[in-house]
Amino acid sequence: MSNKQLRNVVRLVHLAIAVLIGAFAYSPLRLNDTFAAIVQLIVVPVLIVSGIVMWQQPLVIKWLNRGRSQEQQKTT
């Protein structure tokens, strides 16, 4: 996956999750305990991680490639 594709996927995930948080904040769904738990335990952490990945993408790519290069060195 190229850097541009990764950036686009992370951006789409980030925007979709932001829409869920907006729905939580401005709709009567916030009164639903199940939806509130999903937002607090899943949606917010994923939003934070996707934001960090977009912010620090070069370091994340380097970290991911480092793991691959170590696997390739072991197999050769």
Protein Blocks (a to p, Z undefined) as FASTA:
>chain_A
ZZklmmmmmmmmmmmmmmmmmmmmmmcklmpmklmmmmmmmmmmmmmmmmmmmmmmmmmm
mmmmmmmmmmmmmmZZ
